[in-house]
Amino acid sequence: MNYPGNIKKNNIKKEPVNYANRGMNLESLINESNCYYDEKNKALINKKPTPIGISEAIYTNKGRVIKNGFFKAPSTLDYNGIYKGKYIEFEAKESQNKTSFPLANFHEHQLIYLKRVLEHGGICFVIIKMNNQIFLLKGEDLVSFLNTYERKSIPYSYLEKYGKIIKEGFYPPLDYLKIVDEIYLKGECL
Amino acid sequence: MNYPGNIKKNNIKKEPVNYANRGMNLESLINESNCYYDEKNKALINKKPTPIGISEAIYTNKGRVIKNGFFKAPSTLDYNGIYKGKYIEFEAKESQNKTSFPLANFHEHQLIYLKRVLEHGGICFVIIKMNNQIFLLKGEDLVSFLNTYERKSIPYSYLEKYGKIIKEGFYPPLDYLKIVDEIYLKGECL
């Protein structure tokens, strides 16, 4: 049978889709990539455990068990580690928004911390996923945005202009260190 | 009145005792020193939250609450951060032993991780408190001990020979970065 609808669909030009990582959220893409870097001994980068407050814990034959705990707001960025002798710290966020990335995705303390890491000479950035694109935005460009505009969100056009697209791959699923090489360590051989 | 006992006491030569930090364990000394470094913007060094596994969590009007959680063994060292542009990672341990420091105080994964941080160009060490002395032992010296001897503990004499004593003070209570300056960053101006 001939469904006119199908024909119409087939005529639409589609972006090639990477099915390998389908369903993986940004955090999983990064965590798996960090495992890859770890296995290949390319870098030591870890997600910091979420800080937990414990209001009740008991001792059992399996050790200490938490019976009442709560999540604390992080005051630093989620990932840190060492790559080619450099200190690296970054945060990763996804947004369903189409036109701009709401800054409310970051805690205020995190933005202050990001500036401080830069002042101390670290490599510091954010990875933002929106509109099916993943961008690495240098901390310096985020700070410059915050200093220049009093907006509560970063326009998508700003990400397109200043961010660097990180392409998804197979293994590692998100080779963000390739971008770090390009924008921070250009020509450095270590 | 004249108590002979008092006279006797006064004649005994005593080591000056720092009462300021009395009762503070090593972890508290380090955490308070990290707060000091943070306030003075000298370094950004944090204790990593203990990794937690969550087997039950519920949503309440105060947010997500853990009802059953357990502590995981850390595979990295407890503290990391950035100082004068350098990546720093270290572990702190106390022992009541008098003659040697049992290596069982470290998880095996932590010792492997320590070596790897060194390979990646980070500053990595352990802070050990025993016999009322606090030593900073360079990761390199710990690795060299592990490679040379098949012992399950580090003799105190090894700590005395290769470790650097960190003196307790008032504020910060344990200025370990002073020792880091001396042994790692000698003469470096950043």
Contacts between the chains, C-beta under 8 A, distances in Angstrom:
chain1	res1	chain2	res2	distance
A	41	B	116	7.2
A	41	B	119	7.6
A	43	B	120	7.2
A	44	B	76	7.9
A	44	B	113	7.6
A	44	B	116	6.1
A	44	B	117	6.4
A	44	B	120	5.8
A	44	B	122	8.0
A	46	B	76	6.3
A	48	B	48	6.0
A	48	B	49	6.6
A	49	B	48	6.6
A	49	B	49	4.4
A	49	B	50	6.9
A	49	B	51	4.4
A	49	B	52	6.4
A	50	B	49	6.9
A	50	B	52	7.7
A	51	B	49	4.4
A	52	B	49	6.4
A	52	B	50	7.7
A	52	B	52	5.3
A	52	B	66	6.9
A	52	B	69	7.4
A	62	B	70	7.1
A	63	B	70	6.9
A	63	B	71	6.7
A	64	B	70	7.7
A	64	B	71	6.0
A	65	B	68	6.9
A	65	B	69	7.1
A	65	B	70	5.6
A	66	B	52	6.9
A	66	B	66	5.6
A	66	B	68	7.1
A	66	B	69	3.6
A	66	B	70	6.9
A	66	B	71	7.8
A	67	B	67	6.9
A	67	B	68	7.2
A	68	B	65	6.9
A	68	B	66	7.1
A	68	B	67	7.2
A	69	B	52	7.4
A	69	B	65	7.1
A	69	B	66	3.6
A	69	B	69	5.5
A	70	B	62	7.1
A	70	B	63	6.8
A	70	B	64	7.7
A	70	B	65	5.6
A	70	B	66	6.9
A	71	B	63	6.7
A	71	B	64	5.9
A	71	B	66	7.8
A	76	B	44	7.9
A	76	B	46	6.3
A	80	B	80	6.7
A	81	B	87	7.9
A	82	B	87	4.4
A	82	B	89	7.8
A	82	B	117	6.5
A	82	B	120	4.7
A	82	B	121	6.9
A	82	B	122	4.8
A	83	B	120	7.5
A	84	B	120	7.7
A	84	B	121	7.2
A	85	B	87	7.3
A	85	B	120	6.6
A	85	B	121	3.1
A	85	B	122	7.4
A	86	B	87	7.1
A	87	B	81	7.9
A	87	B	82	4.4
A	87	B	85	7.3
A	87	B	86	7.1
A	87	B	87	4.3
A	89	B	82	7.8
A	113	B	44	7.6
A	116	B	41	7.1
A	116	B	44	6.0
A	117	B	44	6.4
A	117	B	82	6.5
A	119	B	41	7.6
A	120	B	43	7.2
A	120	B	44	5.8
A	120	B	82	4.7
A	120	B	83	7.5
A	120	B	84	7.7
A	120	B	85	6.6
A	121	B	82	6.9
A	121	B	84	7.3
A	121	B	85	3.1
A	121	B	190	7.5
A	122	B	82	4.9
A	122	B	85	7.4
A	190	B	121	7.5
